[in-house]
Amino acid sequence: MTEIGKMIRDEGKAEILIKQLNKKFNILPQEYEEKIKNLPSEKIELIATDIFDLEKVEDLEKYF
């Protein structure tokens, strides 16, 4: 996969995760959205896997 293709895929994963987190917590601070957009794909997938274990939005701090 080209570097551009990988970037587009990672951006899509980040956007889906942000939508899921917004739904779970009703609002996701802009600061967290920006941090998620800059995470590597592996971290995004880890948060997505752990999403049901997150009790409050601040629990995301351990991934940054």
Backbone as XML, in Angstrom:
<?xml version="1.0"?>
<chain id="A" units="angstrom">
  <residue number="1" name="MET">
    <atom name="N" x="0.853" y="-1.169" z="0.000"/>
    <atom name="CA" x="0.000" y="0.000" z="0.000"/>
    <atom name="C" x="0.901" y="1.236" z="0.000"/>
  </residue>
  <residue number="2" name="THR">
    <atom name="N" x="0.497" y="2.221" z="-0.740"/>
    <atom name="CA" x="1.275" y="3.455" z="-0.789"/>
    <atom name="C" x="1.139" y="4.204" z="0.527"/>
  </residue>
  <residue number="3" name="GLU">
    <atom name="N" x="2.059" y="5.110" z="0.757"/>
    <atom name="CA" x="2.020" y="5.914" z="1.986"/>
    <atom name="C" x="0.741" y="6.751" z="2.036"/>
  </residue>
  <residue number="4" name="ILE">
    <atom name="N" x="0.332" y="7.276" z="0.919"/>
    <atom name="CA" x="-0.907" y="8.072" z="0.872"/>
    <atom name="C" x="-2.109" y="7.186" z="1.179"/>
  </residue>
  <residue number="5" name="GLY">
    <atom name="N" x="-2.117" y="5.985" z="0.638"/>
    <atom name="CA" x="-3.209" y="5.052" z="0.914"/>
    <atom name="C" x="-3.286" y="4.706" z="2.387"/>
  </residue>
  <residue number="6" name="LYS">
    <atom name="N" x="-2.139" y="4.503" z="3.013"/>
    <atom name="CA" x="-2.090" y="4.194" z="4.441"/>
    <atom name="C" x="-2.615" y="5.376" z="5.267"/>
  </residue>
  <residue number="7" name="MET">
    <atom name="N" x="-2.227" y="6.584" z="4.881"/>
    <atom name="CA" x="-2.690" y="7.780" z="5.596"/>
    <atom name="C" x="-4.209" y="7.910" z="5.509"/>
  </residue>
  <residue number="8" name="ILE">
    <atom name="N" x="-4.758" y="7.671" z="4.328"/>
    <atom name="CA" x="-6.208" y="7.770" z="4.139"/>
    <atom name="C" x="-6.924" y="6.713" z="4.977"/>
  </residue>
  <residue number="9" name="ARG">
    <atom name="N" x="-6.382" y="5.485" z="4.990"/>
    <atom name="CA" x="-6.976" y="4.411" z="5.782"/>
    <atom name="C" x="-6.943" y="4.756" z="7.268"/>
  </residue>
  <residue number="10" name="ASP">
    <atom name="N" x="-5.803" y="5.254" z="7.748"/>
    <atom name="CA" x="-5.670" y="5.610" z="9.158"/>
    <atom name="C" x="-6.609" y="6.753" z="9.538"/>
  </residue>
  <residue number="11" name="GLU">
    <atom name="N" x="-6.764" y="7.731" z="8.650"/>
    <atom name="CA" x="-7.686" y="8.838" z="8.910"/>
    <atom name="C" x="-9.117" y="8.314" z="9.025"/>
  </residue>
  <residue number="12" name="GLY">
    <atom name="N" x="-9.469" y="7.357" z="8.175"/>
    <atom name="CA" x="-10.812" y="6.773" z="8.227"/>
    <atom name="C" x="-11.043" y="6.038" z="9.530"/>
  </residue>
  <residue number="13" name="LYS">
    <atom name="N" x="-10.040" y="5.294" z="9.980"/>
    <atom name="CA" x="-10.159" y="4.586" z="11.260"/>
    <atom name="C" x="-10.335" y="5.583" z="12.398"/>
  </residue>
  <residue number="14" name="ALA">
    <atom name="N" x="-9.553" y="6.653" z="12.371"/>
    <atom name="CA" x="-9.641" y="7.675" z="13.417"/>
    <atom name="C" x="-11.033" y="8.308" z="13.437"/>
  </residue>
  <residue number="15" name="GLU">
    <atom name="N" x="-11.568" y="8.616" z="12.264"/>
    <atom name="CA" x="-12.896" y="9.252" z="12.185"/>
    <atom name="C" x="-13.986" y="8.332" z="12.729"/>
  </residue>
  <residue number="16" name="ILE">
    <atom name="N" x="-13.911" y="7.058" z="12.419"/>
    <atom name="CA" x="-14.900" y="6.100" z="12.929"/>
    <atom name="C" x="-14.790" y="5.995" z="14.442"/>
  </residue>
  <residue number="17" name="LEU">
    <atom name="N" x="-13.558" y="5.909" z="14.958"/>
    <atom name="CA" x="-13.370" y="5.827" z="16.402"/>
    <atom name="C" x="-13.896" y="7.081" z="17.092"/>
  </residue>
  <residue number="18" name="ILE">
    <atom name="N" x="-13.644" y="8.230" z="16.528"/>
    <atom name="CA" x="-14.135" y="9.492" z="17.104"/>
    <atom name="C" x="-15.660" y="9.487" z="17.143"/>
  </residue>
  <residue number="19" name="LYS">
    <atom name="N" x="-16.303" y="9.020" z="16.098"/>
    <atom name="CA" x="-17.769" y="8.929" z="16.085"/>
    <atom name="C" x="-18.265" y="7.990" z="17.180"/>
  </residue>
  <residue number="20" name="GLN">
    <atom name="N" x="-17.593" y="6.858" z="17.345"/>
    <atom name="CA" x="-17.995" y="5.906" z="18.383"/>
    <atom name="C" x="-17.828" y="6.512" z="19.779"/>
  </residue>
  <residue number="21" name="LEU">
    <atom name="N" x="-16.715" y="7.197" z="19.997"/>
    <atom name="CA" x="-16.463" y="7.806" z="21.304"/>
    <atom name="C" x="-17.439" y="8.943" z="21.585"/>
  </residue>
  <residue number="22" name="ASN">
    <atom name="N" x="-17.783" y="9.713" z="20.554"/>
    <atom name="CA" x="-18.785" y="10.770" z="20.719"/>
    <atom name="C" x="-20.126" y="10.174" z="21.125"/>
  </residue>
  <residue number="23" name="LYS">
    <atom name="N" x="-20.485" y="9.061" z="20.533"/>
    <atom name="CA" x="-21.749" y="8.408" z="20.872"/>
    <atom name="C" x="-21.704" y="7.851" z="22.293"/>
  </residue>
  <residue number="24" name="LYS">
    <atom name="N" x="-20.580" y="7.256" z="22.672"/>
    <atom name="CA" x="-20.451" y="6.655" z="24.002"/>
    <atom name="C" x="-20.474" y="7.717" z="25.103"/>
  </residue>
  <residue number="25" name="PHE">
    <atom name="N" x="-19.746" y="8.814" z="24.909"/>
    <atom name="CA" x="-19.594" y="9.820" z="25.963"/>
    <atom name="C" x="-20.418" y="11.084" z="25.718"/>
  </residue>
  <residue number="26" name="ASN">
    <atom name="N" x="-21.214" y="11.106" z="24.682"/>
    <atom name="CA" x="-22.057" y="12.234" z="24.286"/>
    <atom name="C" x="-21.272" y="13.427" z="23.757"/>
  </residue>
  <residue number="27" name="ILE">
    <atom name="N" x="-20.039" y="13.572" z="24.158"/>
    <atom name="CA" x="-19.166" y="14.620" z="23.619"/>
    <atom name="C" x="-17.727" y="14.191" z="23.844"/>
  </residue>
  <residue number="28" name="LEU">
    <atom name="N" x="-16.908" y="14.459" z="22.856"/>
    <atom name="CA" x="-15.488" y="14.157" z="22.945"/>
    <atom name="C" x="-14.759" y="15.481" z="22.796"/>
  </residue>
  <residue number="29" name="PRO">
    <atom name="N" x="-13.958" y="15.865" z="23.807"/>
    <atom name="CA" x="-13.245" y="17.142" z="23.701"/>
    <atom name="C" x="-12.397" y="17.219" z="22.430"/>
  </residue>
  <residue number="30" name="GLN">
    <atom name="N" x="-12.343" y="18.387" z="21.843"/>
    <atom name="CA" x="-11.577" y="18.614" z="20.618"/>
    <atom name="C" x="-10.128" y="18.185" z="20.793"/>
  </residue>
  <residue number="31" name="GLU">
    <atom name="N" x="-9.589" y="18.415" z="21.968"/>
    <atom name="CA" x="-8.202" y="18.028" z="22.269"/>
    <atom name="C" x="-8.000" y="16.525" z="22.057"/>
  </residue>
  <residue number="32" name="TYR">
    <atom name="N" x="-8.965" y="15.725" z="22.495"/>
    <atom name="CA" x="-8.868" y="14.275" z="22.331"/>
    <atom name="C" x="-9.021" y="13.882" z="20.869"/>
  </residue>
  <residue number="33" name="GLU">
    <atom name="N" x="-9.903" y="14.573" z="20.165"/>
    <atom name="CA" x="-10.071" y="14.275" z="18.731"/>
    <atom name="C" x="-8.757" y="14.472" z="17.995"/>
  </residue>
  <residue number="34" name="GLU">
    <atom name="N" x="-8.076" y="15.564" z="18.289"/>
    <atom name="CA" x="-6.802" y="15.843" z="17.625"/>
    <atom name="C" x="-5.755" y="14.789" z="17.983"/>
  </residue>
  <residue number="35" name="LYS">
    <atom name="N" x="-5.722" y="14.386" z="19.242"/>
    <atom name="CA" x="-4.763" y="13.365" z="19.660"/>
    <atom name="C" x="-5.040" y="12.039" z="18.951"/>
  </residue>
  <residue number="36" name="ILE">
    <atom name="N" x="-6.304" y="11.676" z="18.838"/>
    <atom name="CA" x="-6.674" y="10.421" z="18.172"/>
    <atom name="C" x="-6.275" y="10.466" z="16.696"/>
  </residue>
  <residue number="37" name="LYS">
    <atom name="N" x="-6.493" y="11.594" z="16.050"/>
    <atom name="CA" x="-6.143" y="11.720" z="14.631"/>
    <atom name="C" x="-4.644" y="11.554" z="14.392"/>
  </residue>
  <residue number="38" name="ASN">
    <atom name="N" x="-3.835" y="11.799" z="15.417"/>
    <atom name="CA" x="-2.381" y="11.690" z="15.276"/>
    <atom name="C" x="-1.819" y="10.359" z="15.766"/>
  </residue>
  <residue number="39" name="LEU">
    <atom name="N" x="-2.684" y="9.477" z="16.234"/>
    <atom name="CA" x="-2.225" y="8.182" z="16.722"/>
    <atom name="C" x="-1.932" y="7.225" z="15.565"/>
  </residue>
  <residue number="40" name="PRO">
    <atom name="N" x="-0.986" y="6.308" z="15.779"/>
    <atom name="CA" x="-0.771" y="5.266" z="14.766"/>
    <atom name="C" x="-1.964" y="4.314" z="14.731"/>
  </residue>
  <residue number="41" name="SER">
    <atom name="N" x="-2.115" y="3.658" z="13.620"/>
    <atom name="CA" x="-3.232" y="2.745" z="13.396"/>
    <atom name="C" x="-3.378" y="1.709" z="14.506"/>
  </residue>
  <residue number="42" name="GLU">
    <atom name="N" x="-2.265" y="1.198" z="15.005"/>
    <atom name="CA" x="-2.307" y="0.162" z="16.044"/>
    <atom name="C" x="-2.965" y="0.681" z="17.324"/>
  </residue>
  <residue number="43" name="LYS">
    <atom name="N" x="-2.674" y="1.934" z="17.697"/>
    <atom name="CA" x="-3.277" y="2.524" z="18.909"/>
    <atom name="C" x="-4.771" y="2.761" z="18.702"/>
  </residue>
  <residue number="44" name="ILE">
    <atom name="N" x="-5.146" y="3.190" z="17.510"/>
    <atom name="CA" x="-6.559" y="3.419" z="17.208"/>
    <atom name="C" x="-7.322" y="2.105" z="17.339"/>
  </residue>
  <residue number="45" name="GLU">
    <atom name="N" x="-6.751" y="1.040" z="16.804"/>
    <atom name="CA" x="-7.389" y="-0.274" z="16.897"/>
    <atom name="C" x="-7.472" y="-0.743" z="18.345"/>
  </residue>
  <residue number="46" name="LEU">
    <atom name="N" x="-6.459" y="-0.444" z="19.154"/>
    <atom name="CA" x="-6.470" y="-0.826" z="20.562"/>
    <atom name="C" x="-7.592" y="-0.106" z="21.312"/>
  </residue>
  <residue number="47" name="ILE">
    <atom name="N" x="-7.742" y="1.186" z="21.069"/>
    <atom name="CA" x="-8.830" y="1.931" z="21.714"/>
    <atom name="C" x="-10.174" y="1.363" z="21.278"/>
  </residue>
  <residue number="48" name="ALA">
    <atom name="N" x="-10.322" y="1.072" z="19.992"/>
    <atom name="CA" x="-11.579" y="0.514" z="19.485"/>
    <atom name="C" x="-11.891" y="-0.822" z="20.150"/>
  </residue>
  <residue number="49" name="THR">
    <atom name="N" x="-10.864" y="-1.618" z="20.385"/>
    <atom name="CA" x="-11.048" y="-2.910" z="21.047"/>
    <atom name="C" x="-11.432" y="-2.721" z="22.510"/>
  </residue>
  <residue number="50" name="ASP">
    <atom name="N" x="-10.845" y="-1.723" z="23.157"/>
    <atom name="CA" x="-11.064" y="-1.478" z="24.587"/>
    <atom name="C" x="-12.257" y="-0.571" z="24.877"/>
  </residue>
  <residue number="51" name="ILE">
    <atom name="N" x="-12.975" y="-0.117" z="23.861"/>
    <atom name="CA" x="-14.007" y="0.911" z="24.036"/>
    <atom name="C" x="-15.044" y="0.545" z="25.106"/>
  </residue>
  <residue number="52" name="PHE">
    <atom name="N" x="-15.362" y="-0.724" z="25.239"/>
    <atom name="CA" x="-16.369" y="-1.120" z="26.227"/>
    <atom name="C" x="-15.824" y="-1.092" z="27.647"/>
  </residue>
  <residue number="53" name="ASP">
    <atom name="N" x="-14.514" y="-1.039" z="27.790"/>
    <atom name="CA" x="-13.885" y="-0.965" z="29.106"/>
    <atom name="C" x="-13.723" y="0.475" z="29.593"/>
  </residue>
  <residue number="54" name="LEU">
    <atom name="N" x="-13.902" y="1.429" z="28.701"/>
    <atom name="CA" x="-13.749" y="2.838" z="29.068"/>
    <atom name="C" x="-14.995" y="3.305" z="29.819"/>
  </residue>
  <residue number="55" name="GLU">
    <atom name="N" x="-14.790" y="3.837" z="31.018"/>
    <atom name="CA" x="-15.920" y="4.288" z="31.822"/>
    <atom name="C" x="-16.150" y="5.790" z="31.720"/>
  </residue>
  <residue number="56" name="LYS">
    <atom name="N" x="-15.075" y="6.541" z="31.507"/>
    <atom name="CA" x="-15.190" y="7.989" z="31.356"/>
    <atom name="C" x="-14.201" y="8.446" z="30.292"/>
  </residue>
  <residue number="57" name="VAL">
    <atom name="N" x="-14.454" y="9.590" z="29.719"/>
    <atom name="CA" x="-13.644" y="10.064" z="28.601"/>
    <atom name="C" x="-12.176" y="10.207" z="29.005"/>
  </residue>
  <residue number="58" name="GLU">
    <atom name="N" x="-11.922" y="10.517" z="30.255"/>
    <atom name="CA" x="-10.544" y="10.676" z="30.719"/>
    <atom name="C" x="-9.752" y="9.370" z="30.682"/>
  </residue>
  <residue number="59" name="ASP">
    <atom name="N" x="-10.438" y="8.241" z="30.616"/>
    <atom name="CA" x="-9.757" y="6.950" z="30.506"/>
    <atom name="C" x="-8.929" y="6.849" z="29.227"/>
  </residue>
  <residue number="60" name="LEU">
    <atom name="N" x="-9.205" y="7.722" z="28.264"/>
    <atom name="CA" x="-8.447" y="7.736" z="27.005"/>
    <atom name="C" x="-7.004" y="8.190" z="27.211"/>
  </residue>
  <residue number="61" name="GLU">
    <atom name="N" x="-6.739" y="8.903" z="28.289"/>
    <atom name="CA" x="-5.400" y="9.451" z="28.531"/>
    <atom name="C" x="-4.312" y="8.382" z="28.463"/>
  </residue>
  <residue number="62" name="LYS">
    <atom name="N" x="-4.614" y="7.169" z="28.890"/>
    <atom name="CA" x="-3.576" y="6.138" z="28.917"/>
    <atom name="C" x="-3.116" y="5.715" z="27.520"/>
  </residue>
  <residue number="63" name="TYR">
    <atom name="N" x="-3.844" y="6.111" z="26.491"/>
    <atom name="CA" x="-3.474" y="5.738" z="25.118"/>
    <atom name="C" x="-2.633" y="6.799" z="24.419"/>
  </residue>
  <residue number="64" name="PHE">
    <atom name="N" x="-2.505" y="7.956" z="25.038"/>
    <atom name="CA" x="-1.789" y="9.063" z="24.382"/>
    <atom name="C" x="-0.357" y="9.165" z="24.862"/>
  </residue>
</chain>
